[in-house]
Amino acid sequence: EDDDTVIIDARNDYEFDLGHFRGAIRPNITRFRDLPDWIKENKALFADKKVVTYCTGGIRCEKFSGWLLKEGFEDVAQLHGGIATYGKDPETKGQYWDGKMYVFDDRISVDINQVEKTIIGKDWFDGKPCERYINCANPECNKQILVSEENEAKYLGACSYDCAKHERNRYVQANNISDNEWQQRLTNFDDLHQHA
C-alpha cells in the first residue's frame, strides 16, 4: 500500500492465477527462467521503486532478488521463507493473501489466509470462481487449467475442442465414455463458442 514499493510475484502465471498477495504484479510468464526477460521489457513499471519479491518457499525469489541487484536495482527485498512461511506466521495468519497457494505435489493447492477465505481463480470455461486445477486430458497438451468438476465432465477434461477430440483423451479413457457419448459431449464446445 506504498506508492514507492512494488511487489513482484516470482512464480509462474498459473500459480499467480490461483492465489497471490493483494496488489502484487503478475509477470506474464509460464516459466521462472523467463522472468529476467519480462523484467527488462517492463522495467519502467518499477524503476526507482523499492522492489519486494515473493515465491512459494523462498528459493526462486532469493535468486530473483540477487539478479535484480546485479541488474542495478538498488532497493530490493524478498519475503524470507516464501508464502509457505508467511501463511504459518501466528501474527499475520496469511491475511494479505487472496486465494490459495499452488504447490508442486498431490495437494496442488493449500490455504494460506487464515483470516478470510477468498477464491480468486476463474474457471477456464465459464469464468466462475474456481480453485480446482486439472491437467488437460490430452497427454500431448497437459496444460493446467482451473475447472469445476461439472465443466471437467462437460468438456471431457480438456482445455480445447482439439484436445477433447484427441484419440488418447485420458478423461474419455478413464471414464469409459462411449464413442456416441464422446461425440455428443464434443458439441458442448459449439455451445461454448456461441456464448463467448
N, C-alpha and C positions, 0 to 999 in steps of 0.2 A: 504494500500500500504506500510505497515511497516512489515518487516520480523519477528519482535518480537511481533506482535499482530495478534491474530486470531479472526475472527468474527463468532460466532456460532448462527445460526438460531434456536430459541427455539420453533419453531412451528412444525406442522406435515409435513410429506413428501409431501402430496398433496397441502398444502399451499405454500411450497417452490417451487414446480414444476410450479406454476402459476406465481410467482414473488419472487424476493429476492435481497438483496444487492450484488453488484459485489464483488466477492472474498469470499463470505460467505461460511461456511462449512454447508453441508446438512446432519444432522444426519439421519440415515436410520431408522426412527421411524414412526409409524402410530398414536401413541397416546403420548401426552405430558408426561404422567406418565412413559413412557419407556425411557425418556431422561437420567435419572441418570445411568441406566444400560449401555446405549450407551457410556456415558462419561467414565465410569470405564473401558469399553472394549477398548476404543480408547484414553486413557489418554496420550499416547506417542505423539500424534499429537499436543498437546498443552502444554506439560509440560514446565515449566519455561518461559512461554509467557504471555503477557497480554491477557486476555480473555474479549471480548466485546460481550454481548448478546443482542438480539432484538426479539421482538414479535409484534403482531398486535397492542395492546393498552397499553402494559407495565406491565400487571399483571403477565403473565407467566414468562417473563424474570426477573422480580423482584424476584419471587420465586426461579427461576433457579439460579440467581446470589447469593442469600443467601445460597443456597445449595452448590454452588461451593466454597464459602468461608468456610463453615463448613467442606468441604472435603479437605481443605488445599491449595486451590488455593489462591495466595496472591494478585495478581493484577487483579481485576475483575471490570468491568464496565458494564453499560447497557444503552440502548437508552431510556431515560426517556420519557414517553408518547407513546412509541412504534412507529411503522411505520406510524400510522394514524397522529400523531402529526408532525412527520418528513415531511410528504407529504404536510402539510399545512404551513410549515415554509416559509416565504416570501423570505428569503435569499437563502436557498438551493433548494427550489422548487422541492424537491424529486429527484435531479439529479443523485444520485448514485444508484438508484433503477431501476432494469430491470424487465419488465413485469407488472403485476397487483397485487394488494393485495387481498387475499382471505378474505371475510367477512362472518360472520355467520348469514346472513339474506337473504331476497329475492333477493338482488342485486348480491350475490355470489362473485362479484369482483368489485374493484374500481381502478381507475387510481391513481398513486402516483407521477410519474415523470412528471413534467410539462414542462420540457426542451426538452426531446427527448423520443418518444414512441418506445418501443421495445416489441416484442412478444417473450417470451422465452418458453412458453408452447408448447408441442408437441401432436398432435392428437394421440390418443390411437391406431388407426388402421394404419395410413399411415405416421406418424411422421412429418407431415407438421405443420408449425406454427399454433397454436390454443390457444385461451384463453377462451373457452366456456366449462364450466363444466356442466355435467348432472349426475343424479344418474342412475345406471344400471336399466333397466326396469324390471328386476326380483326382486320382492319385498323381496325375501329372501336373495338377494345379496346386492342390493342398493349401490354398490361400486361407488364412484365418479370417473368419467373419463373425460378427456378433449377430446372433439369430435366435429367435424364440423356438421352443420345441414345435409349436404349431407351424411356423414357417419352414423349419427344417423338414418336416414331413411334407408340407405343401410343395416345396421346391426341391425335394429329393436330396437334401443335404448339400446342394451345390450353390456356387456363387453366381452362376450364369446359365443360360439355356444350353450353351455348348458343353459346359461341364456336366449339366444334368443328363444330357443325352449320351455322354461318354460311355463306351461299351464296358468299361471297368468301374462304373459308378459304385463306390463302396456302400452307399446308403441303400441302393437298389438290391445289391447282393446280400447285405446283412439282414434286410427285412423281407427277403424272398418275394419281391414285388414282381408280379407277372408282367409280361410284355404289354398286355392290354392296359393294365393299371399304369404302367410306366408311361405309355403314350398319352393316356388321359391326364396324368399329372403334368406332363410337359406343356399342356395347354395353359396351365397356370401362368407361365411366362408370358403368354399372349395377353392375358388379363393385366399382368403387371405393367406391360408397356402401354396399354391403353389408358391406365390411370396415372402414368408418370408425367 
